[in-house]
């Protein structure tokens, strides 16, 4: 798990080779930054740090740098980016790699260098020998969307010694969403606010954290489904005053209702929360929120709303009605 790797790095427990792979760029960049901060002193960076793009440089050239003794400090840190030979994906790169040279290095890495391969790919080619060897010999960091439990652990890791209540964590994820970059920005704001007290409560989160567009619309849809039309209209008018495009609002609304319908159907078929998230390719926390809402509604209600949304979308895009008015009439019709 990525958090376990981070803890080891912070303790100064380094592996000779790391393989960072997956499409969650924030986790890859965070791991790389942690290694830079903990492996090298600032005055060593010019001498003992190097990075190579393997779409432009042969891996054997990068390994020559890895095997060069460090100057002044104890260790060298070498990043190798885009090792496309680990995937079945096609690339425009014409660089040929001596992969056996890397296999030989993995069998006997030098004790004074740390090699970090960053593979920003959805899948690695498990049939290739080099992939199998790396997965066997390297410390792996799979940069994928964090599950509900992992996400809460990530939040606790980010706040460090500051205490954050469980309710505050739940509310933070509900309001700000699951994008790690956005969450980091919100956490930075919270940490600055509680610098003296070192305690983040739900009240503080409610006061400081800005709702994402998706969360505002999730609340809008929830109020519509609960027939709370006055508050639903207030949220809609707030979004329009913020110059949110009506077609975008409608699109996100449709996505929310469609997700609720799909979650309800898959749950009825006996799928777990985690399996639903995998099937729909959405974050498990979004599935959790949808499951909490769907119990109140029949599938036919959700299907009817989806049809109303599709009709409003058609009218907007064909210019049959003014967009903002179409949204207001849609909410009144759903009621």
C-alpha positions in Angstrom: 0.0 0.0 0.0 1.3 3.4 -0.9 0.9 4.8 2.6 3.2 2.0 4.0 5.8 2.9 1.4 5.6 6.6 2.4 6.1 5.7 6.1 9.2 3.6 5.3 10.7 6.5 3.2 10.1 9.0 6.0 11.9 6.7 8.4 14.9 6.5 6.0 14.2 2.9 5.1 15.0 2.9 1.3 14.8 0.1 -1.3 17.3 -0.1 -4.1 14.5 -0.1 -6.8 11.0 1.3 -6.8 8.4 0.8 -9.5 5.6 3.5 -9.5 2.9 2.5 -11.9 -0.7 3.6 -12.6 -2.7 6.7 -13.7 -3.1 8.6 -10.4 -0.4 11.1 -11.2 -0.7 12.8 -7.8 0.4 9.7 -5.9 3.4 9.1 -8.3 4.5 12.8 -7.9 4.0 12.7 -4.1 6.1 9.5 -3.8 8.9 11.0 -6.0 8.9 14.2 -3.9 9.1 12.2 -0.7 12.1 10.3 -2.0 13.9 13.5 -3.1 13.3 15.1 0.3 14.4 12.1 2.3 17.2 10.6 0.2 19.2 13.7 -0.7 20.2 16.9 1.1 19.6 20.1 -0.9 23.3 20.6 -1.6 23.6 17.1 -3.1 20.9 17.5 -5.8 23.3 18.9 -8.4 25.7 16.0 -8.0 23.6 12.9 -7.0 20.3 13.3 -8.7 19.4 12.5 -12.3 16.3 11.7 -14.3 15.9 10.1 -17.7 13.0 9.9 -20.1 13.1 6.3 -21.5 11.2 7.4 -24.5 14.3 9.4 -25.5 17.2 7.6 -23.7 18.1 3.9 -23.7 17.8 2.2 -20.3 21.4 1.1 -20.4 22.6 4.7 -20.6 20.5 5.5 -17.5 22.0 2.5 -15.7 25.5 3.8 -16.4 24.6 6.9 -14.3 23.1 4.6 -11.6 26.3 2.7 -11.3 28.4 5.9 -11.0 29.7 6.4 -7.5 28.0 9.3 -5.6 29.9 12.5 -5.3 30.1 14.0 -1.8 27.0 12.2 -0.4 26.2 8.6 0.3 23.6 7.9 -2.3 22.5 8.6 -5.9 18.8 9.0 -6.7 17.9 8.2 -10.4 14.4 8.6 -11.9 13.6 6.6 -15.0 10.4 7.9 -16.6 8.1 6.3 -19.2 9.5 2.7 -19.4 7.2 1.9 -22.3 8.8 -1.6 -22.6 6.7 -2.6 -19.5 3.4 -2.2 -21.4 1.8 -3.5 -24.6 0.9 0.1 -25.5 2.2 1.5 -28.8 4.6 4.4 -28.6 6.1 6.8 -31.1 9.5 6.4 -29.5 12.2 4.8 -31.7 14.6 4.2 -28.8 15.7 0.6 -28.5 16.4 -0.7 -25.0 18.7 -3.4 -23.8 16.1 -4.8 -21.3 18.4 -7.7 -20.4 20.8 -5.1 -19.0 18.0 -3.9 -16.6 17.3 -7.6 -15.7 20.9 -8.1 -14.8 20.9 -4.9 -12.6 17.8 -6.1 -10.7 19.6 -9.3 -9.9 22.5 -7.3 -8.3 21.7 -3.6 -7.7 24.5 -1.4 -6.5 24.2 -0.5 -2.7 24.7 3.3 -3.2 21.9 4.1 -5.7 18.2 4.2 -5.6 16.4 3.7 -8.9 12.8 4.8 -9.4 10.9 3.7 -12.5 7.7 5.7 -13.1 5.2 4.0 -15.4 2.1 6.2 -15.8 0.2 3.4 -17.5 -3.2 1.9 -16.7 -1.8 -1.6 -17.2 1.6 -3.3 -17.3 2.2 -6.3 -19.6 2.4 -9.1 -17.1 3.6 -11.5 -19.8 7.0 -9.8 -20.1 9.9 -11.2 -18.1 11.1 -7.7 -17.2 7.6 -6.8 -15.7 7.7 -10.0 -13.7 11.2 -9.3 -12.5 10.4 -5.8 -11.4 7.3 -6.8 -9.6 9.4 -9.4 -7.8 12.5 -7.4 -7.0 11.2 -3.7 -6.7 9.1 -2.0 -4.1 5.8 -1.4 -5.8 3.6 1.7 -5.6 0.4 1.2 -7.5 -0.9 4.7 -8.2 -4.6 4.0 -8.5 -7.7 5.7 -7.0 -7.7 5.1 -3.3 -10.6 3.2 -1.7 -12.7 4.7 1.1 -10.5 3.3 3.9 -7.2 4.2 2.0 -8.5 7.7 1.3 -9.2 8.3 5.0 -5.7 7.0 5.8 -4.3 9.3 3.3 -6.0 12.3 4.9 -4.6 11.3 8.3 -1.2 11.0 6.8 -1.4 14.5 5.3 -2.5 16.2 8.5 0.4 14.6 10.4 0.3 15.4 14.1 -2.9 17.5 13.8 -6.0 15.7 15.2 -8.9 15.3 12.7 -12.2 14.0 13.8 -13.8 11.1 11.9 -16.8 13.2 11.2 -14.5 16.0 9.9 -12.8 13.5 7.5 -16.2 12.2 6.2 -17.5 15.7 5.7 -14.3 16.8 3.9 -14.5 14.0 1.4 -18.2 14.6 0.9 -17.8 18.3 0.3 -14.5 18.4 -1.7 -14.7 15.1 -3.5 -11.9 12.6 -4.0 -9.5 14.5 -6.3 -6.2 14.3 -4.4 -5.0 17.7 -5.6 -8.2 19.5 -4.6 -8.2 17.7 -1.2 -4.5 18.7 -0.7 -5.5 22.4 -1.3 -8.4 22.1 1.2 -6.2 20.4 3.8 -3.5 23.1 3.5 -6.2 25.7 4.2 -7.5 23.7 7.2 -4.0 23.1 8.6 -3.3 26.8 8.4 -6.5 27.7 10.2 -5.9 25.2 13.1 -2.2 26.0 13.4 -2.6 26.9 17.1 -5.2 24.3 18.2 -4.0 21.4 16.1 -7.6 20.0 15.9 -9.8 19.8 12.8 -13.5 19.5 13.6 -16.5 19.0 11.4 -17.6 22.5 12.2 -14.3 23.9 10.9 -14.6 21.8 7.7 -18.1 23.1 7.2 -16.9 26.6 7.6 -13.8 26.5 5.4 -14.1 23.8 2.7 -15.6 24.9 -0.6 -18.1 22.5 -2.2 -17.0 21.1 -5.5 -19.4 21.6 -8.5 -20.2 17.9 -8.3 -21.0 18.1 -4.6 -23.2 21.1 -5.2 -25.1 19.3 -7.9 -25.2 16.1 -5.8 -26.9 18.1 -3.1 -29.2 19.7 -5.7 -30.3 16.3 -7.0 -30.8 15.0 -3.5 -33.0 17.9 -2.6 -35.0 17.5 -5.8 -35.5 13.8 -5.1 -36.6 14.6 -1.5 -39.0 17.2 -3.0 -37.2 20.1 -1.2 -37.8 22.4 -4.2 -37.1 25.7 -2.5 -33.6 24.7 -1.4 -33.0 23.0 -4.8 -33.9 26.2 -6.6 -31.6 28.2 -4.3 -28.7 25.9 -5.1 -29.5 26.1 -8.9 -29.6 29.9 -8.8 -26.3 30.1 -6.9 -24.7 27.9 -9.5 -26.0 30.1 -12.3 -24.8 33.2 -10.5 -21.4 31.6 -10.4 -21.6 31.5 -14.3 -21.8 27.7 -14.4 -22.9 26.6 -17.8 -26.5 25.2 -17.7 -25.7 22.3 -20.0 -22.8 21.4 -17.8 -25.1 21.5 -14.7 -27.6 19.3 -16.6 -24.8 16.9 -17.6 -23.5 16.4 -14.1 -27.1 16.0 -12.8 -27.7 13.3 -15.4 -24.5 11.6 -14.3 -25.5 11.6 -10.7 -29.0 10.2 -11.3 -27.6 7.6 -13.7 -25.0 6.6 -11.1 -27.8 6.2 -8.5 -29.8 4.0 -10.9 -26.8 1.8 -11.7 -25.7 1.5 -8.1 -29.3 0.5 -7.1 -29.5 -2.1 -9.8 -26.1 -3.6 -9.1 -26.8 -3.6 -5.4 -30.0 -5.4 -6.0 -28.0 -8.1 -7.9 -25.8 -8.6 -4.8 -22.7 -6.6 -5.8 -20.6 -5.3 -3.0 -19.7 -1.6 -2.8 -16.1 -2.3 -4.0 -17.4 -4.5 -6.9 -19.9 -1.8 -7.9 -17.1 0.8 -8.0 -14.9 -1.5 -10.1 -17.8 -2.3 -12.5 -18.7 1.4 -13.0 -15.1 2.6 -12.8 -16.0 5.3 -10.2 -14.5 6.0 -6.8 -15.8 3.8 -4.0 -16.7 6.8 -1.9 -19.1 8.0 -4.7 -20.7 4.6 -4.6 -21.0 4.8 -0.8 -22.8 8.1 -1.1 -25.1 6.9 -3.9 -26.0 3.8 -1.9 -27.1 5.9 1.1 -29.5 7.8 -1.2 -31.0 5.1 -3.4 -32.9 3.2 -0.8 -35.6 5.9 -0.7 -36.4 5.6 -4.4 -37.9 3.1 -6.9 -36.0 2.4 -10.1 -38.9 3.6 -12.1 -38.7 7.1 -10.4 -35.0 7.3 -11.3 -35.7 6.2 -14.9 -38.4 8.8 -15.3 -36.0 11.5 -14.1 -33.4 10.3 -16.5 -35.9 10.7 -19.4 -36.8 14.2 -18.2 -33.1 15.1 -18.1 -32.5 13.7 -21.6 -35.5 15.7 -23.0 -34.2 18.9 -21.4 -30.7 18.3 -22.8 -32.2 17.9 -26.3 -34.1 21.2 -26.0 -31.1 23.1 -24.8 -28.8 21.8 -27.5 -31.3 22.4 -30.3 -32.1 25.9 -29.1 -35.8 25.2 -28.5 -35.7 26.9 -25.1 -33.6 29.3 -23.0 -31.1 27.1 -21.0 -31.6 28.5 -17.5 -35.4 28.5 -17.8 -35.3 25.0 -19.1 -33.4 23.9 -15.9 -35.9 25.6 -13.6 -38.9 24.0 -15.5 -37.1 20.7 -15.3 -36.9 20.9 -11.5 -40.5 21.9 -11.2 -41.5 19.0 -13.5 -39.6 16.4 -11.4 -41.4 17.6 -8.4 
